[in-house]
Amino acid sequence: MLRPVHFVGMLLALALALPVGADAPTRIVAIGAAISETVVALGAADALVAVDSGSRHPALLQDLPQLGYHRALGAEGVLSMEPDHVLTVASAGPPVILRQVEAAGVRMTRIDDLPDPRAVPAKILAVGEAIGREQEAEELAAAVASEIDAVLADALPGEPPRVLFLLSVRDGAPMASGRDTAAAAMIEAVGARNALSGFSGYRPLSMEAALRAEPDVILVMEQTLERVGGVDVLVGMPALRHTPAGRCRCVVAMEGTLLLSFGPRTALAITRLRDALRASGEAGGAQIVSTETRGISPLEP
């Protein structure tokens, strides 16, 4: 199996030691996990003064002030960081808040966050241009593009599994992904099938819809699995217990930022998810996907 993720890892480590250019912004607020990670990867970590609450990798971002969920920002919080440049994913907001920040004289760059592995290099180039790191961005984008091409060519064997992604589970009501979501794009990137494609975005999952979907695997974020109380509680829910995935306890849990952000580690995310789906299909049971070098590990009953 191809595992072309080592060169990008070396670039990320090297970037932490690079100084910020003289013409680059010196006080950056980064909104969006992929944006924050890319700023660090391009060697501008020292210029970051704050990030959104979803920016968790690399670990140094967790030591910075957190400005909340990227779709629910506050103008006062952003401006209190005294930034000279705010970089945001296009989906950040509310829009009125971002307009208030711009009206205060702060330069703002909005960067497309298309849920598409092949759009990641363009995202890297856009960040590099915004922070004066064009050369570093070209090198990183080329490496990331090569790695993504390689992992996309490594298809899952046999019949593609039907994968059901649950964004959250509140009061026993799962919120499931249809098409046109980051989760759906990642499922398709690994060569699997999205179990629900009859609607766009996210909807509550009924028992009838779950049975019709016939998922082979349930995919969740690690934090969702922790909040719900573990695999047994999840697959024991009325909407899931009688599905193929529920009966075999075929659950894959993956760290949300790695799974959904489509940043520099996208090739790693595709590889880890594909390996977990393979393991679940071969051995059954739950698979926990580590964000670090530990890779995939089965969760014992």
C-alpha positions as CSV (number, residue, x, y, z in Angstrom):
1,M,0.0,0.0,0.0
2,L,1.2,3.5,-0.8
3,R,1.9,5.6,2.2
4,P,3.3,8.9,0.7
5,V,2.9,11.1,3.8
6,H,6.5,11.3,5.0
7,F,7.7,14.3,2.9
8,V,4.9,16.6,3.9
9,G,5.6,15.7,7.6
10,M,9.2,16.7,7.1
11,L,8.1,20.0,5.5
12,L,5.8,20.7,8.5
13,A,8.6,20.1,11.0
14,L,11.0,22.3,9.1
15,A,8.5,25.1,8.8
16,L,8.3,25.5,12.5
17,A,11.9,26.7,12.5
18,L,11.5,29.2,9.6
19,P,11.4,33.0,10.4
20,V,8.5,35.2,9.1
21,G,9.5,37.3,6.1
22,A,10.0,41.1,6.6
23,D,7.0,42.0,4.4
24,A,4.7,39.4,5.9
25,P,1.9,40.2,8.4
26,T,3.2,40.0,12.0
27,R,-0.2,39.5,13.9
28,I,-2.3,36.9,12.2
29,V,-5.7,35.6,13.3
30,A,-6.4,32.3,11.5
31,I,-10.0,31.0,11.3
32,G,-10.4,27.5,10.1
33,A,-8.4,24.4,11.0
34,A,-6.9,24.0,7.5
35,I,-5.9,27.7,7.4
36,S,-4.2,27.6,10.8
37,E,-2.4,24.4,10.1
38,T,-1.2,25.8,6.7
39,V,0.1,29.0,8.3
40,V,2.2,26.9,10.6
41,A,3.3,24.6,7.8
42,L,4.5,27.7,5.8
43,G,6.7,28.8,8.7
44,A,4.6,31.7,10.1
45,A,3.7,30.2,13.4
46,D,5.3,33.0,15.3
47,A,2.9,35.5,13.6
48,L,-0.2,33.8,14.9
49,V,-1.9,35.6,17.7
50,A,-5.3,33.7,17.9
51,V,-7.2,30.9,16.1
52,D,-10.7,29.4,16.2
53,S,-11.6,26.6,18.6
54,G,-11.5,24.0,15.8
55,S,-7.8,24.7,15.1
56,R,-6.1,21.9,17.2
57,H,-3.2,20.7,15.0
58,P,-0.3,21.1,15.4
59,A,-0.4,21.1,19.2
60,L,1.1,24.6,19.5
61,L,-2.1,26.0,18.2
62,Q,-3.8,24.9,21.5
63,D,-1.7,27.4,23.4
64,L,-3.0,30.3,21.5
65,P,-6.2,32.3,22.4
66,Q,-9.3,30.6,21.1
67,L,-12.0,32.8,19.4
68,G,-14.8,30.3,19.4
69,Y,-16.5,28.3,16.6
70,H,-15.6,29.5,13.2
71,R,-19.2,30.2,12.2
72,A,-20.0,32.1,15.5
73,L,-17.2,34.6,15.9
74,G,-17.4,37.9,17.8
75,A,-16.0,41.1,16.5
76,E,-14.8,42.2,19.9
77,G,-12.8,39.0,20.4
78,V,-11.1,39.2,17.0
79,L,-10.3,42.9,17.4
80,S,-8.9,42.5,20.9
81,M,-6.1,40.4,19.4
82,E,-5.0,43.6,17.4
83,P,-4.4,41.6,14.2
84,D,-3.0,43.2,11.1
85,H,-4.4,40.3,9.0
86,V,-7.3,37.9,9.4
87,L,-7.3,34.8,7.3
88,T,-10.6,32.9,7.3
89,V,-12.2,30.0,5.5
90,A,-15.0,31.2,3.3
91,S,-17.6,29.6,5.5
92,A,-16.6,31.6,8.6
93,G,-19.0,34.1,10.1
94,P,-21.4,35.5,10.8
95,P,-20.8,37.7,7.8
96,V,-21.9,40.8,9.6
97,I,-19.2,40.2,12.2
98,L,-16.5,39.8,9.6
99,R,-17.7,43.1,7.9
100,Q,-17.4,44.8,11.3
101,V,-13.8,43.6,11.6
102,E,-13.0,44.8,8.1
103,A,-14.7,48.2,8.8
104,A,-12.2,48.6,11.8
105,G,-9.4,48.6,9.2
106,V,-8.2,45.0,9.5
107,R,-7.1,43.3,6.3
108,M,-9.1,40.2,5.7
109,T,-8.6,37.3,3.3
110,R,-11.3,34.8,2.7
111,I,-10.1,31.4,1.4
112,D,-12.3,28.8,-0.3
113,D,-12.7,25.7,1.8
114,L,-14.1,23.3,-0.8
115,P,-14.5,19.8,0.5
116,D,-12.3,18.3,-2.2
117,P,-8.9,16.7,-1.8
118,R,-7.7,18.1,-5.2
119,A,-8.6,21.7,-4.0
120,V,-6.1,21.5,-1.1
121,P,-3.1,22.7,-3.1
122,A,-4.9,25.8,-4.2
123,K,-5.8,26.5,-0.6
124,I,-2.2,26.3,0.4
125,L,-1.2,28.6,-2.4
126,A,-3.8,31.1,-1.4
127,V,-2.6,31.1,2.2
128,G,1.0,31.5,1.1
129,E,0.1,34.5,-1.1
130,A,-1.8,36.2,1.8
131,I,1.1,35.9,4.2
132,G,4.0,36.5,1.9
133,R,5.2,32.9,1.8
134,E,4.7,32.1,-1.9
135,Q,7.8,30.1,-2.4
136,E,7.2,27.9,0.6
137,A,3.6,27.5,-0.5
138,E,4.5,26.3,-3.9
139,E,6.8,23.7,-2.5
140,L,4.2,22.5,0.1
141,A,1.4,22.5,-2.5
142,A,3.4,20.4,-4.9
143,A,4.2,17.9,-2.3
144,V,0.7,17.7,-1.0
145,A,-0.7,17.3,-4.6
146,S,1.7,14.5,-5.3
147,E,0.7,12.6,-2.1
148,I,-3.0,13.1,-2.7
149,D,-2.8,11.8,-6.2
150,A,-1.0,8.7,-4.9
151,V,-3.5,7.9,-2.2
152,L,-6.5,8.5,-4.4
153,A,-5.1,5.9,-6.8
154,D,-5.1,3.2,-4.0
155,A,-8.7,2.0,-4.2
156,L,-10.5,-0.1,-1.7
157,P,-10.8,-3.7,-2.9
158,G,-14.1,-5.4,-3.8
159,E,-17.6,-3.9,-3.4
160,P,-17.4,-0.3,-1.9
161,P,-18.7,-0.3,1.6
162,R,-21.7,1.9,2.4
163,V,-20.6,4.4,5.0
164,L,-22.9,6.4,7.2
165,F,-21.4,9.5,8.8
166,L,-23.0,10.9,12.0
167,L,-22.0,14.5,12.8
168,S,-23.6,14.4,16.3
169,V,-25.9,12.4,18.5
170,R,-28.0,14.5,20.8
171,D,-30.7,13.0,23.0
172,G,-30.5,9.8,21.0
173,A,-31.2,11.5,17.7
174,P,-28.3,11.1,15.2
175,M,-27.6,13.9,12.8
176,A,-26.5,12.2,9.5
177,S,-24.6,13.4,6.4
178,G,-26.2,13.5,3.0
179,R,-24.3,14.7,-0.1
180,D,-22.4,18.0,-0.4
181,T,-20.6,17.8,2.9
182,A,-17.0,17.4,3.9
183,A,-17.8,13.9,5.3
184,A,-19.4,12.8,2.0
185,A,-16.3,14.1,0.1
186,M,-13.9,12.1,2.3
187,I,-16.0,9.0,2.1
188,E,-16.0,9.2,-1.7
189,A,-12.2,10.0,-1.7
190,V,-11.4,6.7,-0.1
191,G,-13.5,4.8,-2.7
192,A,-16.5,4.1,-0.4
193,R,-20.2,5.0,-0.9
194,N,-22.0,7.5,1.1
195,A,-25.0,5.6,2.6
196,L,-27.3,8.7,2.3
197,S,-27.3,10.6,-0.9
198,G,-30.9,11.6,-1.3
199,F,-30.5,15.0,0.4
200,S,-27.9,17.7,0.8
201,G,-26.2,18.7,4.1
202,Y,-27.2,17.1,7.4
203,R,-30.6,15.8,8.7
204,P,-31.8,13.9,11.7
205,L,-31.7,10.2,11.0
206,S,-34.9,8.2,11.5
207,M,-35.0,4.5,12.1
208,E,-36.7,4.0,8.7
209,A,-34.0,6.0,6.9
210,A,-31.2,4.1,8.6
211,L,-32.7,0.8,7.7
212,R,-33.1,1.9,4.1
213,A,-29.5,3.2,4.0
214,E,-28.1,-0.3,5.0
215,P,-24.7,1.1,6.2
216,D,-21.9,-1.3,6.4
217,V,-19.9,1.1,8.6
218,I,-20.8,4.0,10.8
219,L,-18.3,6.8,10.7
220,V,-18.1,9.3,13.6
221,M,-15.6,11.8,15.0
222,E,-13.8,10.7,18.1
223,Q,-15.3,13.4,20.2
224,T,-18.8,12.3,19.1
225,L,-18.1,8.7,20.2
226,E,-16.8,9.9,23.5
227,R,-19.9,12.2,24.1
228,V,-22.4,9.4,23.3
229,G,-20.7,7.0,25.7
230,G,-18.9,4.6,23.5
231,V,-19.5,2.1,20.7
232,D,-22.0,-0.1,22.5
233,V,-24.2,2.9,23.3
234,L,-23.9,4.2,19.7
235,V,-24.8,0.9,17.9
236,G,-27.5,0.2,20.5
237,M,-29.5,3.3,19.5
238,P,-32.9,2.4,18.0
239,A,-32.0,4.0,14.6
240,L,-28.8,2.0,14.3
241,R,-29.1,-1.3,16.1
242,H,-30.7,-3.2,13.3
243,T,-28.5,-1.9,10.5
244,P,-25.7,-4.1,9.1
245,A,-23.1,-1.8,10.8
246,G,-25.0,-1.9,14.1
247,R,-25.2,-5.6,14.2
248,C,-21.5,-6.1,13.6
249,R,-20.4,-3.1,15.7
250,C,-18.6,-1.8,12.6
251,V,-17.8,1.7,13.7
252,V,-14.8,3.9,12.7
253,A,-14.0,6.9,14.9
254,M,-11.6,9.5,13.6
255,E,-10.4,12.8,15.0
256,G,-12.6,15.5,13.5
257,T,-10.0,18.0,12.3
258,L,-8.0,15.3,10.5
259,L,-11.2,13.9,8.9
260,L,-13.0,17.0,7.8
261,S,-10.6,20.0,7.4
262,F,-9.0,19.2,4.1
263,G,-5.7,20.8,5.0
264,P,-2.0,19.7,4.4
265,R,-2.7,16.3,6.1
266,T,-5.4,15.3,3.6
267,A,-3.4,12.4,2.2
268,L,-2.8,11.1,5.7
269,A,-6.6,11.4,6.4
270,I,-7.5,9.5,3.3
271,T,-4.9,6.8,4.1
272,R,-6.0,6.4,7.7
273,L,-9.7,6.3,6.9
274,R,-9.2,3.8,4.0
275,D,-7.1,1.5,6.3
276,A,-9.8,1.7,9.0
277,L,-12.5,0.8,6.6
278,R,-10.4,-2.1,5.3
279,A,-9.8,-3.4,8.8
280,S,-13.5,-3.0,9.7
281,G,-14.5,-5.0,6.6
282,E,-12.0,-7.7,7.2
283,A,-12.3,-8.2,11.0
284,G,-15.5,-6.4,11.9
285,G,-15.8,-4.4,15.1
286,A,-14.9,-0.8,15.9
287,Q,-11.7,0.9,14.7
288,I,-10.2,4.0,16.3
289,V,-8.1,6.2,14.0
290,S,-5.2,7.9,15.7
291,T,-4.1,11.3,14.5
292,E,-0.5,10.4,15.2
293,T,1.8,7.6,14.1
294,R,-0.1,4.9,16.0
295,G,-2.4,4.6,13.0
296,I,-5.4,2.2,13.3
297,S,-6.3,0.2,16.4
298,P,-9.3,-2.0,17.0
299,L,-11.5,-1.2,19.9
300,E,-12.1,-4.4,21.9
301,P,-15.7,-5.3,23.0
